[in-house]
Amino acid sequence: MTFGYILSICTFASIYAILILGLNILTGYTKQVSLGHAAFFAIGAYAQALLVTKAGLTFWSALPLSIVLSMAIGIVMGLPSLRVSDDFLVLTTIGLNFIVMGITEYFDFFGGAMGIIGINVPSFMGHPLGTTGYFVVTLIFLMLAIYISYFFSKTWGRLAMEATGEDEQAAQALGINTALYKIYAFALSSAFTGLAGALWAHSIGSLFPRNFSFEMSVLFLSMLVFGGLGTIRGAIFGAFFLYLLPECFRFIESYRMLVYGALLTVIVILQPNGMLGRGGLLDRCFFKLKKRGTETQGISKMG
């Protein structure tokens, strides 16, 4: 593997980590399972591509518009969550995924089946960003997404979302506006996902409707469940690990997806809270190491 190829892989993994952080707000906190998150990913990507290629905007001026547009459409798409829940919400999000795919594939404005090509890597101060430069930009946005997620996790909003996810009627009895926080979750989640889609569009350079299939939505949810629902560290770990894992199995090209699927199935069965979720395997290991370190410091002070 060349250094440029490794950077490209890390760039894509960072973009997916931003997306999974957004999905964690929706599914990890409010327990609203989405199997159509590739739709929000597509909205961000297509909005960015159209603003750059057809409206003539730069990467930097188009990016906030793409995020705002993704958030607005996310709010509209979140309205059905006020009337349906559980399995019916899952089916609704699946339907949204196919609707967005159909619109991008059959309307010429979005490029149709031929997609949109020629999405250039952005420039900074007049200099085009290469592979290294774009990786740095993506990493900065990932750090920003982590900071926002961490800040939000310390607010009343997160507690209200978790209460809504655990027991909606009990949350309403406590005075929580569950409808508002459901929409709030969709808005934040779609904003994160729209940002990821916009970054992804410039990274890959071309968009096609099949890039945002239902299988992508399943992959996103798998990343979150694998890493650990409701945790920032789990979302990041799941995105990086499950994106990089297939690359590690390229030496068994014909069977790598079989190994990938089998490993995911075993982990989900044995670790339902995810590897870094509360009580997960890696979470327990880190807790033991932290406890051992604390005990060691205590013994040193006594000595």
C-alpha positions in Angstrom: 0.0 0.0 0.0 1.2 3.5 -0.9 1.1 6.4 1.6 -1.4 8.2 -0.6 -3.7 5.1 -0.6 -3.5 4.9 3.2 -4.4 8.6 3.5 -7.4 8.1 1.2 -8.6 5.2 3.3 -8.2 7.2 6.5 -10.1 10.1 4.9 -13.1 8.0 4.0 -13.0 6.4 7.5 -13.0 9.9 9.1 -16.0 10.9 6.9 -17.9 7.8 8.0 -17.0 8.6 11.6 -18.7 12.0 11.3 -21.8 10.3 9.9 -21.9 7.7 12.7 -21.6 10.4 15.3 -24.8 11.9 13.8 -26.5 8.6 13.7 -25.6 8.1 17.3 -27.7 11.1 18.3 -30.7 9.7 16.5 -30.4 6.0 17.3 -28.1 5.9 20.2 -29.9 8.6 22.3 -33.5 8.6 21.2 -33.6 4.9 20.1 -35.1 5.9 16.8 -33.7 3.2 14.5 -32.9 4.5 11.1 -32.3 2.1 8.2 -32.4 4.9 5.7 -29.5 7.1 6.7 -27.9 6.8 3.3 -30.7 9.2 2.2 -29.4 12.0 4.4 -25.9 11.1 3.2 -27.1 11.4 -0.4 -28.8 14.8 0.3 -25.6 16.3 1.6 -23.5 14.9 -1.2 -25.8 15.9 -4.0 -26.4 19.4 -2.5 -22.7 20.0 -2.4 -22.1 18.6 -5.9 -24.9 20.7 -7.4 -23.8 23.9 -5.7 -20.2 23.4 -6.9 -20.7 22.1 -10.4 -23.9 24.0 -11.4 -24.1 27.1 -9.1 -20.4 27.7 -9.3 -19.8 28.0 -5.6 -16.6 27.1 -3.9 -16.2 24.2 -1.5 -16.1 26.6 1.5 -19.2 28.6 0.5 -21.3 25.6 -0.6 -20.5 23.5 2.5 -22.7 25.5 5.1 -25.5 25.6 2.6 -25.4 21.8 2.1 -25.4 21.3 5.9 -28.4 23.7 6.4 -30.3 22.1 3.5 -29.6 18.6 4.9 -30.9 19.7 8.3 -34.0 21.2 6.8 -34.9 18.1 4.9 -34.0 16.0 7.9 -36.6 17.9 9.9 -39.2 17.3 7.3 -38.3 13.6 7.1 -38.4 13.4 10.9 -42.1 14.4 11.0 -43.3 10.8 10.4 -41.4 9.8 13.6 -44.1 11.7 15.5 -46.8 9.3 14.3 -44.9 6.0 14.0 -42.3 4.2 16.1 -40.3 1.0 16.4 -40.7 -1.3 13.4 -42.9 1.1 11.6 -40.3 3.9 11.9 -37.7 1.5 10.5 -39.9 0.7 7.5 -40.5 4.5 7.0 -36.8 5.3 6.9 -36.2 2.4 4.5 -38.9 3.9 2.3 -37.2 7.4 2.5 -33.9 5.8 1.3 -35.6 4.4 -1.8 -37.4 7.6 -2.5 -34.2 9.6 -2.5 -32.5 7.0 -4.6 -35.4 7.2 -7.1 -35.3 11.0 -7.3 -31.6 11.1 -8.0 -31.7 8.3 -10.5 -34.7 9.4 -12.6 -34.5 13.2 -12.6 -32.0 14.7 -15.0 -31.4 17.7 -12.7 -29.6 15.3 -10.4 -27.6 13.7 -13.2 -29.9 10.7 -13.5 -28.3 7.3 -13.7 -25.2 8.9 -15.2 -24.6 10.7 -12.0 -22.6 13.9 -11.4 -18.9 13.8 -12.3 -16.0 16.4 -12.1 -16.4 17.3 -8.5 -12.9 18.7 -7.8 -10.9 18.5 -4.6 -11.3 22.0 -2.9 -8.6 24.7 -2.8 -7.3 26.7 0.1 -6.0 30.2 -0.4 -5.8 29.5 -4.2 -3.9 26.2 -3.8 -5.6 22.9 -4.6 -5.6 20.5 -1.7 -3.9 17.2 -2.4 -4.6 13.9 -0.7 -2.7 15.0 2.5 -4.3 18.4 2.6 -7.9 17.0 2.2 -7.2 14.4 4.9 -6.2 17.2 7.2 -9.4 19.2 6.4 -11.5 16.0 7.0 -9.7 15.4 10.3 -10.4 18.9 11.4 -14.1 18.5 10.7 -14.0 15.2 12.5 -12.5 16.8 15.6 -15.2 19.5 15.4 -17.9 16.9 15.2 -16.4 15.1 18.2 -16.3 18.4 20.2 -20.0 19.2 19.3 -21.0 15.6 20.2 -19.2 15.8 23.5 -20.6 19.2 24.3 -24.1 18.0 23.5 -23.7 14.9 25.6 -23.3 17.2 28.7 -26.5 19.1 28.0 -30.1 18.6 29.1 -31.0 17.8 25.5 -29.2 14.5 25.6 -30.9 13.5 28.9 -34.3 14.5 27.3 -33.6 12.4 24.2 -32.5 9.4 26.3 -35.6 9.7 28.4 -37.7 9.8 25.3 -36.0 6.8 23.9 -36.3 4.7 27.1 -40.0 5.5 27.8 -41.8 8.2 25.9 -44.9 8.2 28.1 -42.8 8.6 31.3 -40.8 11.4 29.6 -44.0 13.2 28.8 -45.2 12.8 32.4 -42.0 14.6 33.5 -42.8 17.5 31.2 -40.5 16.7 28.3 -41.7 17.7 24.9 -40.9 14.4 23.2 -42.1 15.5 19.8 -39.7 18.4 19.9 -36.7 16.3 20.9 -37.5 13.7 18.2 -37.4 16.4 15.6 -34.3 17.9 17.3 -32.6 14.5 17.0 -33.4 14.2 13.3 -32.1 17.8 12.7 -28.8 17.3 14.4 -28.3 13.8 12.9 -29.0 15.0 9.4 -26.7 18.0 9.8 -23.8 15.7 10.7 -24.7 13.3 7.9 -25.0 16.1 5.4 -21.6 17.3 6.3 -20.2 13.8 5.8 -21.9 13.6 2.5 -20.5 16.9 1.3 -17.0 15.9 2.3 -17.5 12.5 0.6 -18.6 14.0 -2.7 -15.3 15.9 -3.0 -13.2 13.0 -1.8 -14.6 10.5 -4.4 -15.1 13.1 -7.2 -18.3 11.7 -8.7 -21.8 10.7 -7.5 -24.1 8.0 -8.7 -27.5 7.0 -7.2 -26.3 3.4 -6.5 -23.7 4.9 -4.1 -26.5 5.5 -1.6 -28.2 2.2 -1.6 -30.1 0.5 1.2 -26.9 -1.6 1.8 -25.1 1.6 2.8 -27.8 2.3 5.4 -27.3 -1.2 6.9 -23.5 -0.6 7.0 -24.0 2.7 8.9 -26.2 1.1 11.5 -23.9 -1.8 11.8 -21.0 0.5 12.5 -22.9 2.2 15.3 -24.1 -1.1 16.9 -20.7 -2.7 16.6 -18.9 0.3 18.3 -21.6 0.9 21.0 -24.9 2.7 21.0 -25.1 6.0 22.9 -21.3 6.5 23.1 -19.0 8.9 21.2 -16.0 6.5 21.4 -18.1 3.6 20.2 -19.4 5.6 17.1 -15.8 6.5 16.1 -14.4 3.0 16.8 -17.2 1.3 14.9 -16.8 3.6 11.8 -13.0 3.2 11.6 -12.9 -0.5 12.5 -15.6 -1.7 10.1 -14.4 0.5 7.3 -10.8 -0.5 7.6 -11.5 -4.2 8.2 -12.4 -5.1 4.6 -9.2 -3.5 3.5 -7.3 -5.8 5.8 -8.9 -8.8 4.1 -8.1 -8.0 0.5 -5.7 -10.9 0.4 -8.8 -13.1 0.5 -10.7 -11.0 -2.0 -13.4 -13.6 -2.7 -14.2 -14.3 0.9 -13.5 -11.0 2.7 -17.2 -10.0 2.9 -18.1 -13.4 4.3 -15.5 -13.0 7.0 -16.6 -9.4 7.6 -20.3 -10.5 7.9 -19.5 -13.5 10.2 -17.4 -11.4 12.5 -20.1 -8.7 12.8 -22.7 -11.3 13.5 -20.7 -12.9 16.3 -19.8 -9.6 17.9 -23.4 -8.4 17.9 -24.6 -11.6 19.4 -21.9 -11.8 22.1 -21.6 -8.0 22.7 -25.1 -6.5 22.2 -24.0 -3.2 23.7 -21.1 -3.0 21.2 -17.4 -3.3 21.8 -17.1 0.2 23.4 -20.6 0.5 24.7 -21.5 0.4 28.3 -20.3 -2.9 29.6 -18.8 -3.9 26.3 -15.6 -6.0 26.0 -13.2 -3.1 25.3 -15.1 -0.9 27.7 -14.5 -3.4 30.5 -10.8 -3.7 29.6 -10.4 0.1 29.7 -12.2 0.2 33.1 -9.9 -2.4 34.5 -6.8 -0.6 33.2 -8.0 2.7 34.7 -8.8 1.0 38.0 -5.4 -0.6 38.1 -3.7 2.7 37.3 -5.6 4.4 40.1 -4.7 1.7 42.6 -1.0 1.9 41.5 -1.1 5.7 42.1 -2.7 5.2 45.5 0.0 2.7 46.5 2.8 5.0 45.3 1.4 7.9 47.3 1.1 5.7 50.4 4.7 4.6 49.9 
